[in-house]
Amino acid sequence: MLKVFILVVSSIALIYLFIQLLQAGRQGRFLQTLRDLLIIFLAILMTATIFYLAYLALIKLV
């Protein structure tokens, strides 16, 4: 269930940022938006990793 939630949230964020990237390319802000996309992708990846590690730790405690 957690994996599905992370997948949905990540997909929505990536689709939104891809649309923003296309719009920024037209306005000349391509590199700024690409940087923002990378930061948000890394934040989502780190959040997923933390949840996964907490899940593994919780399983080992039980």
VOKENU-35500 format. One record per residue: residue number from 1; x, y, z of N, C-alpha, C, O in turn. Coordinates in pm, whole numbers, plus 32768, in hexadecimal, padded with zeros to 4 digits. Layout:
N
<resi = NUM	n_x = X	n_y = Y	n_z = Z	ca_x = X	ca_y = Y	ca_z = Z	c_x = X	c_y = Y	c_z = Z	o_x = X	o_y = Y	o_z = Z>
...
REM end
This chain:
62
<resi = 1	n_x = 8052	n_y = 7F89	n_z = 8000	ca_x = 8000	ca_y = 8000	ca_z = 8000	c_x = 8057	c_y = 807E	c_z = 8000	o_x = 803A	o_y = 80DF	o_z = 7FBA>
<resi = 2	n_x = 80C1	n_y = 807B	n_z = 804E	ca_x = 811C	ca_y = 80ED	ca_z = 8055	c_x = 8160	c_y = 8104	c_z = 7FCF	o_x = 8173	o_y = 8176	o_z = 7FA4>
<resi = 3	n_x = 8185	n_y = 8098	n_z = 7F8E	ca_x = 81C9	ca_y = 80A4	ca_z = 7F0C	c_x = 816C	c_y = 80E1	c_z = 7EA4	o_x = 8198	o_y = 8131	o_z = 7E51>
<resi = 4	n_x = 80ED	n_y = 80BD	n_z = 7EA9	ca_x = 808C	ca_y = 80F6	ca_z = 7E4A	c_x = 807B	c_y = 818B	c_z = 7E64	o_x = 8075	o_y = 81DA	o_z = 7E06>
<resi = 5	n_x = 8074	n_y = 81B2	n_z = 7EE2	ca_x = 8067	ca_y = 8240	ca_z = 7F05	c_x = 80E0	c_y = 828F	c_z = 7ED3	o_x = 80D0	o_y = 82FA	o_z = 7E98>
<resi = 6	n_x = 8155	n_y = 825C	n_z = 7EEB	ca_x = 81CF	ca_y = 82A0	ca_z = 7EBF	c_x = 81D3	c_y = 82A9	c_z = 7E27	o_x = 81FB	o_y = 8310	o_z = 7DEF>
<resi = 7	n_x = 81AA	n_y = 823F	n_z = 7DE4	ca_x = 81A8	ca_y = 823F	ca_z = 7D52	c_x = 8147	c_y = 82A8	c_z = 7D1C	o_x = 8168	o_y = 82EF	o_z = 7CBE>
<resi = 8	n_x = 80D1	n_y = 82B1	n_z = 7D57	ca_x = 806D	ca_y = 8312	ca_z = 7D29	c_x = 809C	c_y = 83A0	c_z = 7D40	o_x = 8093	o_y = 83F4	o_z = 7CE7>
<resi = 9	n_x = 80CF	n_y = 83BC	n_z = 7DB6	ca_x = 80FE	ca_y = 8444	ca_z = 7DD5	c_x = 8174	c_y = 846A	c_z = 7D7C	o_x = 817B	o_y = 84DA	o_z = 7D4A>
<resi = 10	n_x = 81CF	n_y = 840E	n_z = 7D69	ca_x = 8242	ca_y = 8429	ca_z = 7D13	c_x = 8218	c_y = 8442	c_z = 7C83	o_x = 824B	o_y = 849B	o_z = 7C40>
<resi = 11	n_x = 81BA	n_y = 83F2	n_z = 7C54	ca_x = 818B	ca_y = 8401	ca_z = 7BCA	c_x = 8147	c_y = 8488	c_z = 7BB6	o_x = 815F	o_y = 84CC	o_z = 7B52>
<resi = 12	n_x = 80F4	n_y = 84AE	n_z = 7C15	ca_x = 80AF	ca_y = 852F	ca_z = 7C0A	c_x = 8115	c_y = 85A2	c_z = 7C0A	o_x = 810A	o_y = 85FF	o_z = 7BBA>
<resi = 13	n_x = 8176	n_y = 859B	n_z = 7C63	ca_x = 81DC	ca_y = 8604	ca_z = 7C6B	c_x = 822E	c_y = 860A	c_z = 7BEB	o_x = 824C	o_y = 8677	o_z = 7BBA>
<resi = 14	n_x = 8253	n_y = 8598	n_z = 7BB5	ca_x = 82A4	ca_y = 8597	ca_z = 7B3B	c_x = 8255	c_y = 85CA	c_z = 7AC3	o_x = 828B	o_y = 8611	o_z = 7A6F>
<resi = 15	n_x = 81D7	n_y = 85A5	n_z = 7AB9	ca_x = 8185	ca_y = 85D6	ca_z = 7A4A	c_x = 8173	c_y = 866D	c_z = 7A54	o_x = 8180	o_y = 86B4	o_z = 79F1>
<resi = 16	n_x = 8157	n_y = 869E	n_z = 7ACC	ca_x = 8147	ca_y = 872E	ca_z = 7AE0	c_x = 81C8	c_y = 8779	c_z = 7ABD	o_x = 81C5	o_y = 87DF	o_z = 7A78>
<resi = 17	n_x = 8237	n_y = 8745	n_z = 7AEC	ca_x = 82B4	ca_y = 878B	ca_z = 7AD2	c_x = 82DF	c_y = 877F	c_z = 7A40	o_x = 8322	o_y = 87D8	o_z = 7A0C>
<resi = 18	n_x = 82BB	n_y = 8713	n_z = 79FD	ca_x = 82D8	ca_y = 8708	ca_z = 796E	c_x = 828A	c_y = 8771	c_z = 7920	o_x = 82BF	o_y = 87AD	o_z = 78C2>
<resi = 19	n_x = 820D	n_y = 8787	n_z = 7946	ca_x = 81BD	ca_y = 87EF	ca_z = 7905	c_x = 81FA	c_y = 8878	c_z = 7921	o_x = 8203	o_y = 88CC	o_z = 78C7>
<resi = 20	n_x = 8225	n_y = 888F	n_z = 799D	ca_x = 8267	ca_y = 890E	ca_z = 79BE	c_x = 82E8	c_y = 891F	c_z = 796F	o_x = 830B	o_y = 898E	o_z = 7946>
<resi = 21	n_x = 832F	n_y = 88B2	n_z = 795B	ca_x = 83AC	ca_y = 88B5	ca_z = 790F	c_x = 8392	c_y = 88DE	c_z = 787E	o_x = 83DE	o_y = 892D	o_z = 7845>
<resi = 22	n_x = 8329	n_y = 88AA	n_z = 7844	ca_x = 8307	ca_y = 88CF	ca_z = 77BB	c_x = 82E1	c_y = 8962	c_z = 77B2	o_x = 8307	o_y = 89A6	o_z = 7753>
<resi = 23	n_x = 8295	n_y = 8993	n_z = 7813	ca_x = 826F	ca_y = 8A20	ca_z = 7812	c_x = 82E8	c_y = 8A79	c_z = 782A	o_x = 82F2	o_y = 8AE5	o_z = 77EF>
<resi = 24	n_x = 8344	n_y = 8A4E	n_z = 787F	ca_x = 83BA	ca_y = 8A9F	ca_z = 789D	c_x = 8417	c_y = 8AA5	c_z = 7825	o_x = 845C	o_y = 8B0A	o_z = 7810>
<resi = 25	n_x = 8419	n_y = 8A3A	n_z = 77D5	ca_x = 846C	ca_y = 8A3B	ca_z = 775D	c_x = 8441	c_y = 8AA8	c_z = 76FD	o_x = 8494	o_y = 8AE3	o_z = 76B8>
<resi = 26	n_x = 83C2	n_y = 8AC2	n_z = 76F9	ca_x = 838E	ca_y = 8B2D	ca_z = 76A3	c_x = 83AF	c_y = 8BB6	c_z = 76DB	o_x = 83BC	o_y = 8C17	o_z = 768F>
<resi = 27	n_x = 83BE	n_y = 8BBF	n_z = 7760	ca_x = 83D6	ca_y = 8C41	ca_z = 77A0	c_x = 846A	c_y = 8C59	c_z = 77BD	o_x = 848D	o_y = 8CC4	o_z = 77F0>
<resi = 28	n_x = 84C0	n_y = 8BFA	n_z = 779F	ca_x = 854F	ca_y = 8C0D	ca_z = 77B5	c_x = 857D	c_y = 8BEE	c_z = 7843	o_x = 85EA	o_y = 8C16	o_z = 7869>
<resi = 29	n_x = 852C	n_y = 8BA9	n_z = 7891	ca_x = 8552	ca_y = 8B84	ca_z = 791A	c_x = 8568	c_y = 8AEE	c_z = 7925	o_x = 8548	o_y = 8AB1	o_z = 798C>
<resi = 30	n_x = 859E	n_y = 8AB2	n_z = 78BD	ca_x = 85AC	ca_y = 8A21	ca_z = 78B5	c_x = 8605	c_y = 89E9	c_z = 7923	o_x = 85E0	o_y = 8988	o_z = 7964>
<resi = 31	n_x = 8679	n_y = 8A25	n_z = 7938	ca_x = 86D9	ca_y = 89EF	ca_z = 799A	c_x = 86A6	c_y = 89FB	c_z = 7A29	o_x = 86BC	o_y = 89A2	o_z = 7A7B>
<resi = 32	n_x = 8662	n_y = 8A68	n_z = 7A47	ca_x = 8628	ca_y = 8A77	ca_z = 7ACD	c_x = 85C1	c_y = 8A0C	c_z = 7AE9	o_x = 85BF	o_y = 89D0	o_z = 7B55>
<resi = 33	n_x = 856B	n_y = 89F3	n_z = 7A8A	ca_x = 8503	ca_y = 898F	ca_z = 7A9C	c_x = 853E	c_y = 8904	c_z = 7AA1	o_x = 850E	o_y = 88AF	o_z = 7AEC>
<resi = 34	n_x = 85A4	n_y = 88EA	n_z = 7A52	ca_x = 85E7	ca_y = 8868	ca_z = 7A56	c_x = 8627	c_y = 8851	c_z = 7ADD	o_x = 8623	o_y = 87E1	o_z = 7B12>
<resi = 35	n_x = 8663	n_y = 88B7	n_z = 7B16	ca_x = 869D	ca_y = 88AD	ca_z = 7B9B	c_x = 8631	c_y = 8890	c_z = 7C04	o_x = 8644	o_y = 883C	o_z = 7C5C>
<resi = 36	n_x = 85C1	n_y = 88D7	n_z = 7BFA	ca_x = 8552	ca_y = 88BE	ca_z = 7C57	c_x = 851D	c_y = 8830	c_z = 7C4A	o_x = 84FC	o_y = 87F0	o_z = 7CAE>
<resi = 37	n_x = 8515	n_y = 87FE	n_z = 7BD1	ca_x = 84E8	ca_y = 8776	ca_z = 7BB9	c_x = 8545	c_y = 8712	c_z = 7BFC	o_x = 8517	o_y = 86B2	o_z = 7C3B>
<resi = 38	n_x = 85C6	n_y = 8727	n_z = 7BEF	ca_x = 8627	ca_y = 86CE	ca_z = 7C2E	c_x = 861D	c_y = 86D2	c_z = 7CC6	o_x = 8624	o_y = 8669	o_z = 7D06>
<resi = 39	n_x = 860D	n_y = 8747	n_z = 7CFF	ca_x = 8603	ca_y = 8754	ca_z = 7D91	c_x = 8586	c_y = 870C	c_z = 7DC4	o_x = 858C	o_y = 86C5	o_z = 7E28>
<resi = 40	n_x = 8516	n_y = 871E	n_z = 7D81	ca_x = 849B	ca_y = 86DD	ca_z = 7DAD	c_x = 84A4	c_y = 8647	c_z = 7D9B	o_x = 8475	o_y = 85FC	o_z = 7DF1>
<resi = 41	n_x = 84DF	n_y = 8619	n_z = 7D2E	ca_x = 84EF	ca_y = 8589	ca_z = 7D19	c_x = 8547	c_y = 854C	c_z = 7D85	o_x = 8528	o_y = 84E0	o_z = 7DB8>
<resi = 42	n_x = 85B3	n_y = 858F	n_z = 7DAA	ca_x = 860A	ca_y = 855D	ca_z = 7E14	c_x = 85C3	c_y = 855E	c_z = 7E9B	o_x = 85D7	o_y = 8503	o_z = 7EEB>
<resi = 43	n_x = 8571	n_y = 85C3	n_z = 7EB4	ca_x = 8526	ca_y = 85C8	ca_z = 7F32	c_x = 84C3	c_y = 8554	c_z = 7F3B	o_x = 84B4	o_y = 8516	o_z = 7FA4>
<resi = 44	n_x = 8480	n_y = 8537	n_z = 7ECC	ca_x = 8421	ca_y = 84C7	ca_z = 7ECB	c_x = 846B	c_y = 8443	c_z = 7EDE	o_x = 843D	o_y = 83EB	o_z = 7F26>
<resi = 45	n_x = 84DD	n_y = 8436	n_z = 7E9D	ca_x = 852D	ca_y = 83BC	ca_z = 7EAA	c_x = 855F	c_y = 83AA	c_z = 7F39	o_x = 855D	o_y = 833B	o_z = 7F6E>
<resi = 46	n_x = 858C	n_y = 8415	n_z = 7F78	ca_x = 85BA	ca_y = 840D	ca_z = 8002	c_x = 8547	c_y = 83EA	c_z = 8061	o_x = 8558	o_y = 839C	o_z = 80BE>
<resi = 47	n_x = 84D2	n_y = 8425	n_z = 8049	ca_x = 845E	ca_y = 8406	ca_z = 809C	c_x = 8437	c_y = 8374	c_z = 808F	o_x = 841A	o_y = 8332	o_z = 80F3>
<resi = 48	n_x = 8437	n_y = 8341	n_z = 8016	ca_x = 8416	ca_y = 82B5	ca_z = 8000	c_x = 847B	c_y = 825A	c_z = 8044	o_x = 8456	o_y = 81F4	o_z = 807E>
<resi = 49	n_x = 84FA	n_y = 827E	n_z = 803E	ca_x = 8562	ca_y = 822E	ca_z = 807F	c_x = 8551	c_y = 822D	c_z = 8116	o_x = 855F	o_y = 81C5	o_z = 8156>
<resi = 50	n_x = 8534	n_y = 82A0	n_z = 8150	ca_x = 8521	ca_y = 82A8	ca_z = 81E1	c_x = 84A9	c_y = 8254	c_z = 820D	o_x = 84B1	o_y = 820C	o_z = 8270>
<resi = 51	n_x = 843A	n_y = 825E	n_z = 81C3	ca_x = 83C6	ca_y = 820C	ca_z = 81E4	c_x = 83E5	c_y = 8178	c_z = 81D7	o_x = 83B9	o_y = 8127	o_z = 8229>
<resi = 52	n_x = 8430	n_y = 8153	n_z = 816F	ca_x = 8451	ca_y = 80C7	ca_z = 815B	c_x = 84AA	c_y = 8093	c_z = 81CC	o_x = 8495	o_y = 8025	o_z = 81FE>
<resi = 53	n_x = 850C	n_y = 80E1	n_z = 81F3	ca_x = 8563	ca_y = 80B8	ca_z = 8261	c_x = 8517	c_y = 80AF	c_z = 82E5	o_x = 852F	o_y = 8054	o_z = 8335>
<resi = 54	n_x = 84BD	n_y = 810C	n_z = 82FB	ca_x = 846A	ca_y = 8105	ca_z = 8375	c_x = 8410	c_y = 808A	c_z = 8372	o_x = 83FB	o_y = 8049	o_z = 83D8>
<resi = 55	n_x = 83DD	n_y = 806A	n_z = 82FE	ca_x = 838A	ca_y = 7FF2	ca_z = 82EE	c_x = 83DB	c_y = 7F74	c_z = 830C	o_x = 83AC	o_y = 7F1A	o_z = 8351>
<resi = 56	n_x = 8454	n_y = 7F6E	n_z = 82D7	ca_x = 84AA	ca_y = 7EFA	ca_z = 82F3	c_x = 84CC	c_y = 7EEF	c_z = 8388	o_x = 84CE	o_y = 7E81	o_z = 83C0>
<resi = 57	n_x = 84E8	n_y = 7F60	n_z = 83C7	ca_x = 8507	ca_y = 7F5F	ca_z = 8455	c_x = 848E	c_y = 7F34	c_z = 84A7	o_x = 849C	o_y = 7EED	o_z = 850A>
<resi = 58	n_x = 8418	n_y = 7F5E	n_z = 847E	ca_x = 839F	ca_y = 7F39	ca_z = 84C3	c_x = 8384	c_y = 7EA2	c_z = 84B7	o_x = 8358	o_y = 7E63	o_z = 8517>
<resi = 59	n_x = 839F	n_y = 7E6B	n_z = 8444	ca_x = 838C	ca_y = 7DDB	ca_z = 8430	c_x = 83EC	c_y = 7D8B	c_z = 8489	o_x = 83C5	o_y = 7D25	o_z = 84C3>
<resi = 60	n_x = 8466	n_y = 7DB9	n_z = 8494	ca_x = 84C8	ca_y = 7D71	ca_z = 84E6	c_x = 84A8	c_y = 7D77	c_z = 857A	o_x = 84CF	o_y = 7D1E	o_z = 85C6>
<resi = 61	n_x = 8463	n_y = 7DE0	n_z = 85A6	ca_x = 843E	ca_y = 7DED	ca_z = 8631	c_x = 83CB	c_y = 7D90	c_z = 8656	o_x = 83BF	o_y = 7D66	o_z = 86C9>
<resi = 62	n_x = 8378	n_y = 7D72	n_z = 85F7	ca_x = 8302	ca_y = 7D1F	ca_z = 8612	c_x = 8323	c_y = 7C91	c_z = 860B	o_x = 82CC	o_y = 7C3C	o_z = 861F>
REM end
